[in-house]
Amino acid sequence: MLQPELAKALGVTTRTVQYYEAGERYPQTAQITNKICEIFQVSNTYLMSEQDEFVKEATEKYGTNGKNKANAIIAETSGLFAGGELDEEDRDLFFKAITDIYFQSKERAKKYASK
């Protein structure tokens, strides 16, 4: 399927499809994500990494501000585990908090996943 054909099927511009393919943007609604899954006959989990899902959910809930904050959390977290300034105990607490947020978000996302 060519990008213009996919764009037409999704109701978005060809440029938007190019952004999706490059990983620079994510579908703004679950409807578009579900259409992509339907067209390519794959599941949501096949299309998106857990990191992508986190950013997508933040974008859906909080718009561009949420997307930027989610990307910042990912970048800062990566920095912490690559020799950041927190001591071992604080890193463990931080990791537990992030893990808790991840699993809570994943449970909420199940409510909106296509069946």
QUISULZI-V601592 format. One record per residue. RES is the residue in one letter. PHI is phi as a letter, one per 40 degrees, with the letter a starting at -180 (999 if undefined). PSI is psi in degrees with one decimal (NA if undefined). Layout:
res=RES phi=PHI psi=PSI
res=RES phi=PHI psi=PSI
This chain:
res=M phi=999 psi=133.4
res=L phi=c psi=156.3
res=Q phi=d psi=-43.6
res=P phi=c psi=-34.8
res=E phi=c psi=-43.2
res=L phi=c psi=-42.8
res=A phi=d psi=-45.1
res=K phi=c psi=-43.9
res=A phi=c psi=-32.0
res=L phi=c psi=-16.9
res=G phi=g psi=30.7
res=V phi=b psi=176.9
res=T phi=c psi=160.5
res=T phi=c psi=-37.1
res=R phi=c psi=-37.7
res=T phi=c psi=-41.9
res=V phi=c psi=-40.1
res=Q phi=c psi=-39.5
res=Y phi=c psi=-43.5
res=Y phi=d psi=-46.7
res=E phi=c psi=-34.6
res=A phi=c psi=-8.1
res=G phi=g psi=18.1
res=E phi=c psi=-22.3
res=R phi=a psi=162.0
res=Y phi=b psi=154.0
res=P phi=d psi=138.5
res=Q phi=c psi=-18.0
res=T phi=b psi=158.0
res=A phi=c psi=-27.7
res=Q phi=c psi=-45.3
res=I phi=c psi=-43.5
res=T phi=d psi=-43.8
res=N phi=c psi=-36.7
res=K phi=c psi=-42.0
res=I phi=c psi=-44.9
res=C phi=c psi=-42.1
res=E phi=c psi=-45.8
res=I phi=c psi=-44.1
res=F phi=c psi=2.3
res=Q phi=f psi=53.7
res=V phi=b psi=166.2
res=S phi=c psi=165.1
res=N phi=d psi=-39.9
res=T phi=c psi=-28.8
res=Y phi=c psi=-40.5
res=L phi=c psi=-34.7
res=M phi=b psi=139.6
res=S phi=c psi=168.5
res=E phi=c psi=-36.0
res=Q phi=c psi=-43.1
res=D phi=c psi=-43.0
res=E phi=c psi=-41.1
res=F phi=c psi=-46.6
res=V phi=c psi=-42.7
res=K phi=c psi=-45.0
res=E phi=c psi=-42.0
res=A phi=c psi=-37.5
res=T phi=c psi=-43.4
res=E phi=c psi=-40.3
res=K phi=c psi=-38.9
res=Y phi=b psi=8.3
res=G phi=g psi=-155.0
res=T phi=c psi=-37.3
res=N phi=c psi=-43.3
res=G phi=c psi=-41.0
res=K phi=c psi=-46.3
res=N phi=c psi=-41.3
res=K phi=c psi=-39.9
res=A phi=c psi=-44.0
res=N phi=c psi=-36.6
res=A phi=c psi=-41.5
res=I phi=c psi=-43.9
res=I phi=c psi=-45.4
res=A phi=c psi=-44.0
res=E phi=c psi=-38.6
res=T phi=c psi=-42.9
res=S phi=d psi=-40.0
res=G phi=c psi=-41.0
res=L phi=c psi=-41.7
res=F phi=c psi=-1.7
res=A phi=b psi=28.1
res=G phi=h psi=32.8
res=G phi=c psi=-165.7
res=E phi=c psi=-2.0
res=L phi=c psi=146.4
res=D phi=c psi=174.6
res=E phi=d psi=-45.1
res=E phi=c psi=-45.1
res=D phi=c psi=-38.0
res=R phi=c psi=-41.1
res=D phi=c psi=-42.6
res=L phi=c psi=-41.9
res=F phi=c psi=-46.7
res=F phi=c psi=-41.3
res=K phi=c psi=-43.3
res=A phi=c psi=-44.2
res=I phi=c psi=-40.5
res=T phi=c psi=-42.8
res=D phi=c psi=-45.0
res=I phi=c psi=-42.7
res=Y phi=d psi=-51.7
res=F phi=c psi=-34.3
res=Q phi=c psi=-41.6
res=S phi=c psi=-39.5
res=K phi=c psi=-40.8
res=E phi=c psi=-42.4
res=R phi=c psi=-37.2
res=A phi=c psi=-30.3
res=K phi=d psi=-30.8
res=K phi=c psi=-28.3
res=Y phi=b psi=-4.4
res=A phi=c psi=146.6
res=S phi=c psi=150.3
res=K phi=b psi=NA
